[in-house]
């Protein structure tokens, strides 16, 4: 499962999982460090509330982030 792979990679690199996920999201979103991970999460939570969307669990969020990172890397490698 992707979540476990992300956890293992973070352990191998001596990083927190949140750092790994933040880096993945920044690359995927094309952010250059202007927004912190917490600010991104706040923006997502605001949007969810406005649209009546139930928030993801932490595990679901990590899984989605890792899947998106993988898809982005696969796409980038084809270019």
Backbone as CSV, one residue per row, in Angstrom:
resi,resn,N_x,N_y,N_z,CA_x,CA_y,CA_z,C_x,C_y,C_z
1,UNK,0.847,-1.179,0.000,0.000,0.000,0.000,0.895,1.246,0.000
2,UNK,0.406,2.287,-0.618,1.201,3.498,-0.788,1.522,4.199,0.525
3,UNK,0.603,4.144,1.464,0.840,4.808,2.748,2.049,4.196,3.447
4,UNK,2.108,2.883,3.432,3.248,2.219,4.058,4.549,2.549,3.338
5,UNK,4.491,2.634,2.005,5.684,2.994,1.238,6.147,4.404,1.604
6,UNK,5.204,5.307,1.784,5.567,6.682,2.170,6.202,6.695,3.557
7,UNK,5.621,5.944,4.470,6.185,5.875,5.828,7.595,5.311,5.807
8,UNK,7.789,4.237,5.035,9.109,3.613,4.954,10.126,4.571,4.341
9,UNK,9.726,5.258,3.301,10.652,6.212,2.668,11.028,7.318,3.637
10,UNK,10.057,7.825,4.373,10.340,8.872,5.358,11.324,8.348,6.404
11,UNK,11.122,7.117,6.859,12.054,6.519,7.834,13.448,6.390,7.238
12,UNK,13.537,5.881,6.006,14.842,5.717,5.350,15.576,7.046,5.206
13,UNK,14.826,8.099,4.915,15.434,9.408,4.710,15.608,10.192,6.014
14,UNK,15.139,9.604,7.128,15.267,10.277,8.417,14.412,11.529,8.505
15,UNK,13.247,11.479,7.862,12.352,12.635,7.822,11.031,12.283,8.468
16,UNK,10.296,13.306,8.831,8.934,13.109,9.309,8.048,12.817,8.098
17,UNK,6.997,12.021,8.308,6.057,11.746,7.219,5.474,13.038,6.671
18,UNK,5.165,13.966,7.559,4.564,15.225,7.116,5.492,16.002,6.191
19,UNK,6.803,15.925,6.421,7.758,16.598,5.534,7.728,15.976,4.145
20,UNK,7.706,14.651,4.105,7.669,13.932,2.837,6.407,14.305,2.062
21,UNK,5.282,14.311,2.750,4.006,14.630,2.112,3.980,16.087,1.661
22,UNK,4.497,16.980,2.499,4.535,18.394,2.136,5.368,18.597,0.868
23,UNK,6.526,17.959,0.793,7.362,18.069,-0.404,6.623,17.535,-1.629
24,UNK,5.935,16.412,-1.461,5.194,15.818,-2.581,4.095,16.763,-3.062
25,UNK,3.370,17.338,-2.118,2.300,18.266,-2.488,2.852,19.517,-3.153
26,UNK,3.946,20.028,-2.643,4.549,21.227,-3.253,4.957,20.948,-4.698
27,UNK,5.581,19.807,-4.929,5.980,19.457,-6.302,4.754,19.295,-7.188
28,UNK,3.752,18.601,-6.683,2.552,18.349,-7.468,1.806,19.647,-7.781
29,UNK,1.697,20.507,-6.796,0.949,21.748,-6.973,1.779,22.860,-7.609
30,UNK,3.066,22.619,-7.761,3.916,23.640,-8.360,4.177,24.809,-7.442
31,UNK,4.031,24.592,-6.154,4.267,25.652,-5.182,5.755,25.852,-4.991
32,UNK,6.159,27.074,-4.801,7.582,27.351,-4.602,7.889,27.729,-3.161
33,UNK,7.087,27.239,-2.257,7.359,27.486,-0.850,6.612,28.673,-0.279
34,UNK,5.688,29.226,-1.038,4.945,30.384,-0.557,3.942,30.018,0.527
35,UNK,3.416,28.809,0.470,2.375,28.390,1.386,2.870,27.205,2.206
36,UNK,2.609,27.213,3.495,3.011,26.086,4.328,2.001,24.949,4.155
37,UNK,2.410,23.765,4.576,1.515,22.608,4.506,0.244,22.878,5.318
38,UNK,0.406,23.465,6.481,-0.753,23.793,7.320,-1.709,24.741,6.624
39,UNK,-1.164,25.715,5.900,-2.007,26.666,5.163,-2.766,25.971,4.038
40,UNK,-2.104,25.042,3.374,-2.777,24.269,2.327,-3.924,23.470,2.932
41,UNK,-3.650,22.820,4.059,-4.697,22.034,4.716,-5.860,22.907,5.166
42,UNK,-5.552,24.092,5.682,-6.612,25.024,6.087,-7.480,25.423,4.897
43,UNK,-6.828,25.676,3.764,-7.557,26.063,2.556,-8.452,24.921,2.084
44,UNK,-7.934,23.705,2.144,-8.726,22.534,1.761,-9.912,22.363,2.703
45,UNK,-9.683,22.495,3.999,-10.760,22.351,4.988,-11.841,23.404,4.765
46,UNK,-11.441,24.632,4.461,-12.418,25.699,4.185,-13.278,25.335,2.979
47,UNK,-12.606,24.862,1.917,-13.345,24.476,0.713,-14.311,23.342,1.022
48,UNK,-13.855,22.353,1.788,-14.716,21.221,2.128,-15.954,21.679,2.887
49,UNK,-15.757,22.561,3.866,-16.901,23.069,4.631,-17.880,23.804,3.724
50,UNK,-17.360,24.631,2.840,-18.206,25.407,1.934,-19.015,24.515,0.993
51,UNK,-18.477,23.356,0.657,-19.123,22.464,-0.302,-19.753,21.224,0.344
52,UNK,-19.787,21.176,1.669,-20.416,20.055,2.366,-19.722,18.722,2.166
53,UNK,-18.394,18.764,2.003,-17.612,17.547,1.778,-17.003,17.085,3.096
54,UNK,-17.191,15.799,3.396,-16.599,15.240,4.606,-15.078,15.188,4.446
55,UNK,-14.333,15.615,5.458,-12.867,15.574,5.342,-12.350,14.133,5.328
56,UNK,-11.199,13.956,4.680,-10.549,12.650,4.644,-9.899,12.355,5.984
57,UNK,-9.795,11.080,6.296,-9.015,10.695,7.466,-7.547,10.941,7.133
58,UNK,-6.705,10.927,8.142,-5.271,11.134,7.903,-4.731,10.075,6.943
59,UNK,-5.124,8.827,7.144,-4.640,7.750,6.280,-5.125,7.934,4.844
60,UNK,-6.395,8.326,4.677,-6.917,8.556,3.330,-6.173,9.710,2.649
61,UNK,-5.891,10.756,3.402,-5.191,11.915,2.853,-3.776,11.551,2.427
62,UNK,-3.082,10.790,3.251,-1.718,10.363,2.910,-1.749,9.486,1.667
63,UNK,-2.681,8.554,1.625,-2.795,7.656,0.473,-3.033,8.462,-0.802
64,UNK,-3.934,9.412,-0.751,-4.232,10.229,-1.921,-3.014,11.040,-2.351
65,UNK,-2.330,11.638,-1.404,-1.145,12.441,-1.727,-0.068,11.594,-2.395
66,UNK,0.157,10.416,-1.875,1.188,9.539,-2.433,0.778,9.051,-3.820
67,UNK,-0.504,8.721,-3.997,-0.981,8.291,-5.311,-0.793,9.405,-6.340
68,UNK,-1.118,10.629,-5.955,-0.974,11.768,-6.860,0.496,12.024,-7.181
69,UNK,1.346,11.884,-6.200,2.781,12.057,-6.435,3.269,11.013,-7.433
70,UNK,2.842,9.786,-7.241,3.247,8.709,-8.143,2.765,8.995,-9.568
71,UNK,1.512,9.420,-9.703,0.961,9.726,-11.023,1.738,10.875,-11.672
72,UNK,2.061,11.875,-10.893,2.813,13.023,-11.416,4.193,12.592,-11.890
73,UNK,4.861,11.779,-11.115,6.188,11.312,-11.505,6.127,10.437,-12.753
74,UNK,5.103,9.591,-12.853,4.951,8.752,-14.038,4.743,9.617,-15.267
75,UNK,3.904,10.635,-15.139,3.646,11.543,-16.245,4.915,12.322,-16.623
76,UNK,5.630,12.789,-15.629,6.847,13.560,-15.891,7.923,12.708,-16.561
77,UNK,7.978,11.429,-16.228,8.997,10.551,-16.814,8.707,10.251,-18.284
78,UNK,7.449,10.415,-18.709,7.077,10.186,-20.103,7.384,11.388,-20.978
79,UNK,7.628,12.532,-20.377,7.876,13.761,-21.150,9.284,13.867,-21.621
